[in-house]
Every structure is written in structure tokens, then in C-alpha cells.
Amino acid sequence: MSEPKQTIDQAYKELQSLVEEFEHEEVNLDTSIPKFKRGLELAAYLKDKLGALNNEVKEIKEKFEEKNGEVDMSEEPEDSKDV
């Protein structure tokens, strides 16, 4: 599979455009198959890129927690609960 040479935002917009085209226009089999294939390529590309970004965020969070003694950022400080 050839990976698109575009940003995540560009790939998402292109995929969104293809989906809208399939939802709102009459389907022509001669042009639909290549567009469907392109949509699958874009979806796979986005899945891979978003998965990689998710892993990177997890790694950054783990490093931050290790460095800062596993601080839970979702909890309020003790002194703010009485307000």
C-alpha cells in the first residue's frame, strides 16, 4: 500500500470528502472503485498515524509521571476541595 504524502489533516479532509461524495451523489462504478480504494488507503494511513501519535502521547505521559512521582493530574488539590 502506498502511503499518502500528506498531513493527517489533509488526509482526513480528503477522506471526509470521499465519504460525503458516496453519501450524497449517484454512484458511477467506473469512478467509484478507485475512489473507494483511495478511501481505504486514507483510512489505513490515518489509523497508523493516529496510533503512532497515541503511543507517543502515552510515552510522554509515562515519562512525565516517572519524573514527577506519578502525579494524578485528574485530581483536585486537597486545599481546593473545601471551597
Secondary structure as GFF3:
##gff-version 3
##sequence-region A 1 83
A	DSSP	alpha_helix	8	24	.	.	.	ID=ss1
A	DSSP	alpha_helix	29	67	.	.	.	ID=ss2
A	DSSP	three_ten_helix	78	80	.	.	.	ID=ss3
###
